[in-house]
Amino acid sequence: MRHDERVDDQFFVTCPYCGEQVEIYLEPDMKGTFVQDCEVCCNPWRVRVYGSGEDRDVEVGRADGSE
């Protein structure tokens, strides 16, 4: 799932498990892929960060082996 909305280095993403919209903060120079747990349901996300500067985008998917 792509992020829904962005404010500076804060991104609002939708959890692929519980469907809740969650705010995550990403350092300005962060790129690549990492795993982060949903703060609502605690399931693992695979977070992909690509682009740079104002053109940065975030994609969140399941990281439990079911993807």
C-alpha positions as CSV (number, residue, x, y, z in Angstrom):
1,M,0.0,0.0,0.0
2,R,1.2,3.5,-0.7
3,H,1.2,6.2,1.9
4,D,-2.0,8.2,2.1
5,E,-0.6,11.6,3.0
6,R,2.7,13.2,3.9
7,V,3.7,16.1,6.2
8,D,7.4,16.9,6.1
9,D,9.2,13.7,7.2
10,Q,6.0,12.2,8.7
11,F,4.0,9.8,6.6
12,F,0.5,8.5,7.2
13,V,0.3,4.9,6.1
14,T,-2.5,2.3,6.3
15,C,-1.6,-0.9,8.1
16,P,-2.0,-3.9,5.7
17,Y,-3.3,-6.0,8.6
18,C,-5.7,-4.0,10.7
19,G,-6.5,-1.2,8.3
20,E,-5.7,1.6,10.7
21,Q,-4.0,4.8,9.5
22,V,-0.7,5.2,11.4
23,E,1.8,8.1,11.4
24,I,5.4,7.2,10.9
25,Y,8.5,9.4,11.0
26,L,11.4,8.8,8.6
27,E,14.8,10.5,8.8
28,P,15.3,12.8,5.8
29,D,18.1,10.7,4.4
30,M,16.4,7.3,4.9
31,K,16.1,5.1,1.8
32,G,15.6,1.4,1.2
33,T,13.6,-1.3,3.0
34,F,13.2,-2.0,6.7
35,V,10.7,-3.8,9.0
36,Q,8.6,-2.0,11.5
37,D,5.8,-3.2,13.7
38,C,2.3,-1.6,13.5
39,E,1.8,0.4,16.7
40,V,-1.9,-0.6,16.7
41,C,-1.9,-4.4,16.0
42,C,1.9,-5.1,16.4
43,N,2.1,-7.0,13.1
44,P,5.3,-6.5,11.1
45,W,5.4,-4.2,8.0
46,R,7.9,-4.2,5.2
47,V,8.5,-0.4,4.7
48,R,10.0,0.6,1.4
49,V,11.3,4.2,1.1
50,Y,12.3,5.5,-2.4
51,G,12.9,8.8,-4.1
52,S,14.6,11.7,-2.5
53,G,13.9,15.1,-1.1
54,E,10.3,16.3,-1.7
55,D,9.8,13.4,-4.1
56,R,10.2,10.7,-1.5
57,D,7.5,8.0,-1.3
58,V,6.7,5.2,1.1
59,E,5.1,1.8,0.5
60,V,4.0,-0.5,3.3
61,G,3.3,-4.2,2.9
62,R,3.1,-7.3,5.0
63,A,6.3,-8.8,6.3
64,D,5.1,-12.0,7.9
65,G,5.9,-14.2,4.9
66,S,2.4,-14.1,3.5
67,E,3.1,-11.4,0.9
